[in-house]
Amino acid sequence: MKRTIVAALASCVMATPALSVEDINKDYIKSLAAPGKTVLVVEYYDGAGKVLDRKGYASATGYKAMSPTDFKVDEKTTLRLYGVEPCDGDMVNRKEDFAGSCKEFAERELQVMLKSAKVLFCRAFVSEQSSAVQNATCYGYYNYPGSLDSVEMLEDELVSLGALRLAKKPDGTPERSDLDEAQRIGQQGYGMWADPRVKGQ
C-alpha cells in the first residue's frame, strides 16, 4: 500500500494485540478528515475493550517520526507502535536505493506513512494514558482521488514492507501474532529482508 501512496504522491507532484485484531469502523475514521490538516484521534480502552476516553488533535504540518516506531503528538506525548522493531545494524536494499542503518530505513518509511495520512487513528489501553511514551496500535486514512481511498494499519504496512519486524517476548514468541502474515510477506525480500545479513539475525 505504501508503494501506492508513493506513486500517488509522485503523480500529484508531476495498541496492543487485543486492540489490533478488533474490527475498526473505517467510515468513522474517514469521517474525521479535515481539509488542510492531519487529524489524530487516540482512543483509550479498558481490558474489556470499552472506550473510556478519547483525545483529538489536528496539525497543519502533520506528525513527525522520532524513531523507527515513535512519533510525536505534542510536547508531552509520544506514541509508540507496539510490538515491532527495526533490524539490528546496517542494511542494503538496492531495489529501494538504500544503504544505511536499519533504524534510518524504518524511520524514513514511518515518516512516509505519517506524512501521507489524512487521518491517524490510534488505540491504546487506558493504563498508557498518563505516560509520556504510549504503546499504541495506529491506522492511517489515505486518500488520493481516483487512485486510493483506504484505511491501513501502520504496523501491518511497515512490517509487510520490511521496514520493521516483529519484536519478540523473552520466551522467543512474537509480541504481535496478528502480524505474522505481514512478516511472511516482508520476508519475501522486501526492505530489510533483501539483505542476507538480516535473515541471519
N, C-alpha and C positions, 0 to 999 in steps of 0.2 A: 504494500500500500504506500510506503514511503516513496518508492520509485514513481508511483503515480503522482504523488504530491510534488516531487521534484520536477517531473515532466510538466505538470500543470503550472508550477511556478515559472518554469522556463518559457512556456507558451504565453504566460501573462507578461513576461518581461520582453520577449522579441516579438485495607488495604490488606490487604491481607488475603490469604486463600479463601477464607469463608466469604469475604465480600466480593472477591473477583469472579466467583463462579455463579453468583446470582444474576438473573436476567436484569438488564438495565432498560430503562424507558428511553429509547433513542429519540423519540419525538419530543419528550420533555427536554432532553439535552439540547436538541436542535433549537427548541423554542427560546433558549437562553441567549442566543446570539444577538449581538447589538452592533449596529453599523459603526465602523471605525475603531472598535475596541476588541480586545481579547477578554472574554468573561471567564472567570474561575469561580466554581462553586465547590465547596468542601462539605460533605455530609458526614456526620459523626454517628456511629451506630453502637448499640449495646450488643451483648453477647447473643441475644435472640434475633438480631437483625433489624431491630426497630430504630428508626431515625430519631435521635434525641436532640440534635442541634444541626444547624446549617449556617455556613458563613459564605457570603458572596463578595467577590472582588471584581474590579474591572480595570484594565490597563490600556492606555493608548499606544504603548510601546511593546506590549507583550511581556512574557516572563522569561527569565534568563537561567540557563543551566549553570549550576555552581560546581558540578562534579558529574561523573558519569550517570549518577542516579538521583541527584538532588537539584531542585530548582527553588528559587527564592520567591515567596509570596509577598512579603513585606519586610520591614526592618526587624520584625520579631519572629517571623515564621518561615521555615523552610520545609518543603515536602520532599520525602524520600521514597522513590519507587521501591516497594517491598520485595525482598526475596530474589533480587537479581544483582549481578555484579559484572564488571569488565574482566577480561582475561588478565593474566599477570605479565608484566614486562612489555616488550615491544612486539609489533606485528607488521606484516606486509600484506597488502591486498592490491595486486597490480591492476585488476579489473576496475577497482574504485580509485586507482591512482593514489593510494595511501601507504605511507611508510612512517611509522612513529609509534608512540606508546598506545597500548590498549585503552588507557584512560582517555587520551586525547580523541581517539576514534569514537569511543562511546559517548563522550560529552558532545562532540560535533553532531552525532546522529540524534541525540536527545534534543539538542538545540533546534534542529530542523523540525522535529515533531512539535516542539513548543511554539516555534515561530509560525508554523503553518496552520495551527489550530485557531478556529473561530471561538470555540468554547473548550475549556478544560474542566472536566467533572471528576472529582476525586472522592474516594471513600476511605474513611479511617475509623478505627474504634474510638469510642469516647475517651478512653484512657490516654489517647495521644493528644487530646485537645490542648492541654496546657504545656506541652513540650515545645521547645524551640525547633527541634527537628522531628517531624511527624511521619511515621511509616504510613504509606497510603497506596491504594491502587487507583490509577488515573486513566481516564478516557479522553480522547480528543475528538471534536467535531470538525471535519474537514469539508469545505465546500468550494468547488470551482465550477461555476455554471457550465453545463454542457459536457463536463468530464468527470466530476467526482462529487459525491454527496454521501458521506459515510461517517459513522462513529466507530472508532477503533480504540482498543486498549493499548496504552503506550508500552507497557511491559511486553505484551504479546508481539507487537510490531518490532520492538527493538531486539528481542530475543530471536525472532524468526529472521531478522536481517543480519544476525551475527554481531550486533553491536554490544549486546550483553549476553550473559549466560546465567543459568540457574545457580544461585548460591546454595550451599549445602549445610545441613544441620551437622552438629558434632558427630552424629552416627553415620554420616555419609549420604543420607537420603536428601532429596531436593527440598528446599523451603517451599517451592511452588509447584506442586504436582500438576496443577491446572495448566502449566505452561510446557509440559512435556512435549506436546506435539509441535509447539513453536520452536523448541530447541532442536527437535529432529529435522525440521525444515532448515534451520540455520546451519546445522552440521553438514548439509549437503554441499557446503563450500562457500557460504555467504560470509561477508565480514571477516571476523577473526578466524573463522574456520577455514579460510583459504590458506592460512599459514600452518604448515605441518607442525611447527613448534607448539602451537596452541593445542592441537589434538593430543599432544603428549603430556599436557599439564594434568 
